[in-house]
């Protein structure tokens, strides 16, 4: 596997993990409204935005 392919796979895995975390936190908010997870959700969403930007960027030659 080429290094850039490995990097792309790593970013894709990180995106998937963050999407799962976002969904889990949203479930927790629905099931336990007294929990205040807004800050955690915001951080996960910010990380997702950055990771998606990395995934969309052209690979370094």
C-alpha positions as a Markdown table, in Angstrom:
| # | Residue | x | y | z |
|---|---|---|---|---|
| 1 | Unk | 0.0 | 0.0 | 0.0 |
| 2 | Unk | 1.3 | 3.4 | -0.9 |
| 3 | Unk | 1.9 | 5.9 | 1.9 |
| 4 | Unk | -0.8 | 8.3 | 0.6 |
| 5 | Unk | -3.3 | 5.4 | 0.5 |
| 6 | Unk | -2.5 | 4.5 | 4.1 |
| 7 | Unk | -2.9 | 8.2 | 5.1 |
| 8 | Unk | -6.3 | 8.4 | 3.3 |
| 9 | Unk | -7.4 | 5.2 | 5.0 |
| 10 | Unk | -6.4 | 6.5 | 8.4 |
| 11 | Unk | -8.3 | 9.8 | 7.8 |
| 12 | Unk | -11.3 | 7.8 | 6.6 |
| 13 | Unk | -11.2 | 5.6 | 9.8 |
| 14 | Unk | -11.0 | 8.8 | 12.0 |
| 15 | Unk | -14.0 | 10.3 | 10.2 |
| 16 | Unk | -16.0 | 7.1 | 10.8 |
| 17 | Unk | -15.1 | 7.0 | 14.5 |
| 18 | Unk | -16.1 | 10.7 | 14.9 |
| 19 | Unk | -19.4 | 10.1 | 13.1 |
| 20 | Unk | -20.1 | 7.2 | 15.5 |
| 21 | Unk | -19.1 | 9.4 | 18.5 |
| 22 | Unk | -21.4 | 12.2 | 17.3 |
| 23 | Unk | -24.3 | 9.7 | 16.9 |
| 24 | Unk | -23.7 | 8.2 | 20.4 |
| 25 | Unk | -23.6 | 11.6 | 22.0 |
| 26 | Unk | -26.8 | 12.6 | 20.2 |
| 27 | Unk | -28.4 | 9.4 | 21.5 |
| 28 | Unk | -27.2 | 10.2 | 25.0 |
| 29 | Unk | -28.8 | 13.6 | 24.9 |
| 30 | Unk | -32.1 | 12.2 | 23.7 |
| 31 | Unk | -32.1 | 9.5 | 26.4 |
| 32 | Unk | -30.7 | 11.5 | 29.2 |
| 33 | Unk | -31.7 | 15.2 | 28.7 |
| 34 | Unk | -30.1 | 16.2 | 31.9 |
| 35 | Unk | -26.6 | 15.5 | 30.5 |
| 36 | Unk | -25.1 | 18.5 | 28.8 |
| 37 | Unk | -23.1 | 17.2 | 25.9 |
| 38 | Unk | -23.3 | 20.2 | 23.7 |
| 39 | Unk | -19.6 | 21.0 | 24.2 |
| 40 | Unk | -18.5 | 17.5 | 23.4 |
| 41 | Unk | -20.8 | 17.4 | 20.3 |
| 42 | Unk | -19.4 | 20.7 | 19.2 |
| 43 | Unk | -15.8 | 19.4 | 19.5 |
| 44 | Unk | -16.6 | 16.2 | 17.6 |
| 45 | Unk | -18.3 | 18.3 | 14.9 |
| 46 | Unk | -15.2 | 20.6 | 14.7 |
| 47 | Unk | -12.9 | 17.6 | 14.4 |
| 48 | Unk | -15.2 | 16.1 | 11.7 |
| 49 | Unk | -15.0 | 19.3 | 9.7 |
| 50 | Unk | -11.2 | 19.3 | 9.9 |
| 51 | Unk | -10.9 | 15.6 | 9.1 |
| 52 | Unk | -13.2 | 16.0 | 6.1 |
| 53 | Unk | -11.1 | 18.9 | 4.9 |
| 54 | Unk | -8.0 | 16.7 | 5.2 |
| 55 | Unk | -9.8 | 14.0 | 3.2 |
| 56 | Unk | -10.8 | 16.4 | 0.5 |
| 57 | Unk | -7.3 | 18.0 | 0.2 |
| 58 | Unk | -5.1 | 16.7 | -2.6 |
| 59 | Unk | -2.4 | 14.2 | -1.5 |
| 60 | Unk | 1.1 | 15.4 | -1.3 |
| 61 | Unk | 3.3 | 14.0 | -4.1 |
